[in-house]
Amino acid sequence: MTDVSMVSGLDSDGIVVEWTKVKNLGSGSYGQVHLAKLSNLISGDHLLAAVKSCAYSRSASIQKELHILRQFEDSNRIVECSVMW
C-alpha cells in the first residue's frame, strides 16, 4: 500500500473533503488508523478524526465492518461512520 499523506474525495454525503494524516494511531493486518485533519473544501471547516484506511485488495474486511456499523448509525454510541472515495 502506498503511504499517502493527503487524500481528497467525496464523503458519503457527496461533500468534497480532504484529509491529511497527522499521526499513526495503529495498524493491523487489514489496515491502518490515523489521526487525521479533515477539511471541508467548500465551507473551509476543519476537524480532527480517526480515519481507518486499507489497500483496495484488503477492502472486503472494511466493507463488512462498514455494513455492520451502518446498522447502528442511529446509536449514540457510534460517533460517525463515513466512506470517502
Backbone as CSV, one residue per row, in Angstrom:
resi,resn,N_x,N_y,N_z,CA_x,CA_y,CA_z,C_x,C_y,C_z
1,MET,0.842,-1.175,0.000,0.000,0.000,0.000,0.885,1.234,0.000
2,THR,0.604,2.156,-0.856,1.351,3.402,-0.928,0.940,4.292,0.239
3,ASP,1.927,4.883,0.894,1.642,5.751,2.020,1.418,7.169,1.502
4,VAL,0.177,7.610,1.494,-0.185,8.937,1.007,-0.539,9.786,2.219
5,SER,0.050,10.981,2.314,-0.202,11.807,3.491,-1.442,12.680,3.358
6,MET,-1.938,12.897,2.130,-3.131,13.714,1.935,-4.027,13.040,0.900
7,VAL,-5.319,12.962,1.213,-6.285,12.315,0.330,-7.463,13.252,0.139
8,SER,-7.937,13.384,-1.086,-9.134,14.172,-1.380,-10.189,13.242,-1.939
9,GLY,-11.427,13.549,-1.672,-12.502,12.735,-2.206,-13.849,13.260,-1.773
10,LEU,-14.863,12.450,-1.996,-16.228,12.772,-1.603,-16.601,11.910,-0.416
11,ASP,-17.234,12.513,0.586,-17.707,11.698,1.691,-19.055,11.092,1.312
12,SER,-19.660,10.349,2.233,-20.904,9.649,1.928,-22.068,10.593,1.652
13,ASP,-21.929,11.870,2.017,-22.969,12.867,1.726,-22.689,13.639,0.441
14,GLY,-21.616,13.278,-0.273,-21.270,13.955,-1.508,-20.524,15.258,-1.311
15,ILE,-20.018,15.492,-0.103,-19.275,16.715,0.193,-17.794,16.484,-0.096
16,VAL,-17.172,17.430,-0.776,-15.750,17.331,-1.109,-14.943,17.560,0.162
17,VAL,-14.156,16.561,0.539,-13.318,16.677,1.729,-11.890,16.275,1.392
18,GLU,-11.003,16.717,2.237,-9.588,16.386,2.106,-9.121,16.014,3.506
19,TRP,-8.357,14.938,3.617,-7.818,14.636,4.933,-6.317,14.434,4.842
20,THR,-5.658,14.940,5.891,-4.210,14.893,5.980,-3.838,14.080,7.214
21,LYS,-2.966,13.112,7.030,-2.518,12.306,8.165,-1.715,13.171,9.122
22,VAL,-2.055,13.085,10.410,-1.332,13.808,11.445,-0.426,12.851,12.206
23,LYS,-0.971,11.680,12.554,-0.222,10.723,13.364,-0.791,9.322,13.154
24,ASN,0.065,8.324,13.089,-0.376,6.936,13.004,-0.795,6.493,14.401
25,LEU,-2.064,6.082,14.545,-2.568,5.625,15.829,-2.411,4.125,16.009
26,GLY,-2.314,3.398,14.903,-2.158,1.949,14.992,-2.378,1.292,13.655
27,SER,-1.973,0.044,13.576,-2.189,-0.709,12.344,-2.385,-2.173,12.689
28,GLY,-3.024,-2.869,11.782,-3.289,-4.288,11.946,-3.144,-4.980,10.616
29,SER,-3.630,-6.195,10.554,-3.461,-6.972,9.329,-4.337,-6.469,8.182
30,TYR,-5.382,-5.682,8.479,-6.286,-5.229,7.422,-6.221,-3.744,7.129
31,GLY,-5.442,-2.987,7.865,-5.400,-1.563,7.580,-4.690,-0.779,8.654
32,GLN,-4.823,0.531,8.556,-4.186,1.461,9.475,-5.219,2.470,9.970
33,VAL,-4.961,2.999,11.170,-5.799,4.055,11.718,-4.893,5.250,11.979
34,HIS,-5.295,6.388,11.448,-4.526,7.619,11.613,-5.379,8.694,12.278
35,LEU,-4.727,9.517,13.084,-5.334,10.770,13.479,-5.212,11.645,12.247
36,ALA,-6.313,12.222,11.812,-6.297,12.989,10.570,-7.014,14.313,10.752
37,LYS,-6.564,15.292,10.017,-7.228,16.594,9.960,-8.103,16.575,8.708
38,LEU,-9.407,16.637,8.902,-10.349,16.661,7.786,-10.718,18.091,7.465
39,SER,-10.723,18.420,6.194,-11.063,19.761,5.737,-12.201,19.681,4.735
40,ASN,-13.276,20.400,5.010,-14.374,20.527,4.068,-13.952,21.598,3.078
41,LEU,-13.736,21.222,1.826,-13.201,22.150,0.838,-14.194,23.226,0.404
42,ILE,-15.459,23.037,0.720,-16.458,24.033,0.364,-16.620,25.061,1.480
43,SER,-16.810,24.583,2.717,-17.049,25.515,3.841,-15.762,25.987,4.500
44,GLY,-14.673,25.243,4.317,-13.424,25.594,4.967,-13.322,25.097,6.398
45,ASP,-14.337,24.350,6.869,-14.312,23.808,8.225,-13.254,22.715,8.345
46,HIS,-12.690,22.580,9.553,-11.693,21.550,9.837,-12.088,20.805,11.109
47,LEU,-11.723,19.544,11.190,-11.902,18.787,12.416,-10.884,17.659,12.455
48,LEU,-10.639,17.141,13.648,-9.747,16.003,13.818,-10.597,14.757,13.947
49,ALA,-10.126,13.666,13.354,-10.867,12.417,13.395,-9.902,11.249,13.282
50,ALA,-10.351,10.097,13.725,-9.610,8.863,13.482,-10.109,8.321,12.146
51,VAL,-9.183,8.029,11.239,-9.533,7.556,9.907,-8.905,6.190,9.697
52,LYS,-9.723,5.224,9.328,-9.239,3.877,9.042,-9.141,3.725,7.533
53,SER,-8.018,3.205,7.073,-7.828,3.024,5.629,-7.124,1.695,5.381
54,CYS,-7.243,1.230,4.149,-6.595,-0.022,3.776,-6.380,-0.040,2.272
55,ALA,-5.553,-0.985,1.845,-5.359,-1.217,0.415,-6.647,-1.806,-0.159
56,TYR,-6.942,-1.484,-1.405,-8.168,-1.987,-2.028,-8.239,-3.509,-1.967
57,SER,-7.104,-4.175,-2.111,-7.082,-5.643,-2.102,-7.519,-6.216,-0.753
58,ARG,-7.515,-5.395,0.282,-7.934,-5.842,1.614,-9.237,-5.172,2.053
59,SER,-9.943,-4.569,1.119,-11.102,-3.756,1.477,-12.339,-4.565,1.855
60,ALA,-12.388,-5.854,1.579,-13.569,-6.647,1.926,-13.839,-6.605,3.423
61,SER,-12.794,-6.641,4.220,-12.958,-6.599,5.674,-13.526,-5.258,6.134
62,ILE,-13.013,-4.171,5.593,-13.508,-2.841,5.969,-14.936,-2.644,5.461
63,GLN,-15.263,-3.190,4.298,-16.627,-3.073,3.780,-17.605,-3.827,4.678
64,LYS,-17.192,-4.985,5.189,-18.035,-5.746,6.114,-18.231,-4.954,7.407
65,GLU,-17.149,-4.350,7.900,-17.225,-3.517,9.101,-18.181,-2.344,8.889
66,LEU,-18.097,-1.693,7.742,-18.980,-0.577,7.414,-20.438,-1.032,7.413
67,HIS,-20.705,-2.181,6.818,-22.071,-2.716,6.765,-22.618,-2.921,8.181
68,ILE,-21.801,-3.458,9.066,-22.231,-3.684,10.456,-22.464,-2.355,11.164
69,LEU,-21.516,-1.405,11.032,-21.656,-0.117,11.706,-22.872,0.661,11.217
70,ARG,-23.205,0.537,9.959,-24.364,1.260,9.412,-25.672,0.779,10.032
71,GLN,-25.695,-0.443,10.541,-26.892,-0.949,11.213,-27.132,-0.226,12.539
72,PHE,-26.089,0.434,13.045,-26.181,1.129,14.325,-26.020,2.637,14.177
73,GLU,-26.248,3.178,12.986,-25.973,4.592,12.759,-26.849,5.526,13.588
74,ASP,-27.977,5.054,14.101,-28.820,5.891,14.952,-28.417,5.798,16.423
75,SER,-27.447,4.971,16.729,-27.000,4.802,18.108,-26.150,5.993,18.548
76,ASN,-26.321,6.410,19.786,-25.487,7.490,20.305,-24.103,6.986,20.704
77,ARG,-23.838,5.706,20.525,-22.524,5.138,20.845,-21.600,5.080,19.626
78,ILE,-22.138,5.318,18.433,-21.346,5.390,17.214,-21.193,6.880,16.873
79,VAL,-19.970,7.378,16.867,-19.759,8.794,16.609,-20.139,9.118,15.183
80,GLU,-19.488,8.499,14.206,-19.840,8.678,12.799,-19.086,7.633,11.994
81,CYS,-19.737,7.167,10.982,-19.107,6.204,10.080,-19.367,6.701,8.672
82,SER,-18.323,7.104,7.968,-18.452,7.647,6.621,-17.508,6.927,5.672
83,VAL,-17.848,6.995,4.427,-17.000,6.429,3.380,-16.502,7.562,2.520
84,MET,-15.243,7.525,2.172,-14.705,8.529,1.252,-14.061,7.796,0.086
85,TRP,-14.455,8.170,-1.109,-13.917,7.518,-2.313,-12.956,8.422,-3.001
